[in-house]
């Protein structure tokens, strides 16, 4: 089974923390703002993987930022990527977005427009 098919099935059937763990991706649960800044220099082996994921995601009928982030995170798992989920206010409500970070630096230029979400902790207000 291809990784893209696994991601599609997993997004529909598994809780996100488990899905991320199966793919080798850390899931941000504290909602902290990233510490890194500026562009990150990717190893040479990562560049074709990033391009391939972008090509696949562009042709994927149900492609979302979450599916793309999970697929890319699996392909870059040797770099210890962190999956973040954030929101921003828009007319009529909130818009959610997910992205990957490597070394505290976002791989998505639009991530700065979103506030990272924190998972509820037992005993903490949600």
C-alpha positions in Angstrom: 0.0 0.0 0.0 1.4 3.4 -0.8 2.0 5.9 1.9 -0.6 8.3 0.4 -3.3 5.6 0.5 -2.3 4.8 4.1 -2.6 8.5 5.0 -6.0 8.8 3.4 -7.3 5.7 5.2 -5.7 6.8 8.5 -7.2 10.3 8.4 -10.6 8.8 8.0 -10.3 6.1 10.7 -7.6 6.9 13.3 -7.2 9.6 16.0 -4.6 12.1 14.8 -2.1 11.4 17.6 -2.0 7.8 16.7 -1.8 8.5 13.0 1.1 10.9 13.5 2.9 8.3 15.7 2.5 5.6 13.1 4.0 7.9 10.5 7.0 8.9 12.7 5.9 12.5 13.2 5.8 14.4 16.5 2.5 16.1 17.0 2.7 19.5 18.8 0.3 19.5 21.7 1.5 22.4 23.8 0.7 25.2 21.3 4.0 26.9 21.7 5.1 29.4 19.1 8.0 28.1 17.0 11.5 29.2 18.0 13.3 28.9 14.7 13.3 31.6 12.1 14.3 32.0 8.5 14.6 29.4 5.9 15.9 26.0 6.8 18.5 24.3 4.7 17.2 20.9 3.7 19.5 18.0 3.1 19.9 17.1 -0.6 17.9 13.9 -0.2 14.9 15.8 1.2 14.3 18.1 -1.8 13.0 15.5 -4.3 10.8 14.1 -1.5 9.2 17.5 -0.9 8.7 18.0 -4.7 7.1 14.5 -5.0 4.7 15.2 -2.1 3.7 18.5 -3.7 3.0 16.8 -7.0 1.0 14.0 -5.4 -1.0 16.5 -3.2 -1.8 18.6 -6.2 -3.4 15.6 -7.9 -5.0 14.1 -4.8 -8.8 14.7 -5.1 -9.3 15.0 -1.3 -6.0 16.8 -0.6 -5.9 19.0 2.5 -3.1 20.6 4.4 -3.4 17.8 7.0 -3.1 15.0 4.5 -0.2 16.8 2.8 1.6 17.5 6.1 1.2 13.8 7.2 2.5 12.5 3.9 5.5 15.0 3.9 6.2 14.3 7.5 6.4 10.6 6.9 8.8 11.2 4.0 11.0 13.5 6.1 10.7 11.5 9.4 14.5 11.3 9.6 14.5 15.1 10.2 12.2 14.7 13.3 9.4 16.8 11.9 6.7 18.3 14.1 3.1 18.6 13.0 1.3 21.7 14.1 -2.3 22.7 13.8 -3.4 26.3 14.2 -6.4 28.6 13.6 -7.0 32.1 12.5 -10.1 34.3 12.5 -11.8 35.0 9.2 -15.0 36.6 8.4 -17.7 34.2 9.5 -15.6 32.1 11.9 -12.3 30.3 12.2 -10.1 28.7 9.6 -7.8 25.7 10.6 -4.5 24.8 9.0 -1.8 22.3 9.6 1.9 22.4 8.7 5.2 20.8 9.4 8.2 22.3 11.2 11.8 21.0 11.2 14.1 22.3 13.8 11.5 24.8 14.9 11.2 26.3 11.4 8.0 26.0 9.5 8.1 24.5 6.0 4.9 26.5 5.2 5.2 30.2 4.6 1.5 30.7 5.5 1.9 29.2 9.0 2.8 32.5 10.5 -0.8 33.6 9.9 -2.1 31.0 12.3 -2.1 30.6 16.1 -1.0 27.1 17.1 -3.5 25.1 19.1 -2.8 23.3 22.4 -4.4 20.0 23.2 -6.4 20.0 26.4 -4.6 18.7 29.4 -6.4 16.8 32.2 -7.5 19.3 34.8 -6.8 22.3 32.6 -9.6 24.6 31.2 -10.4 24.0 27.5 
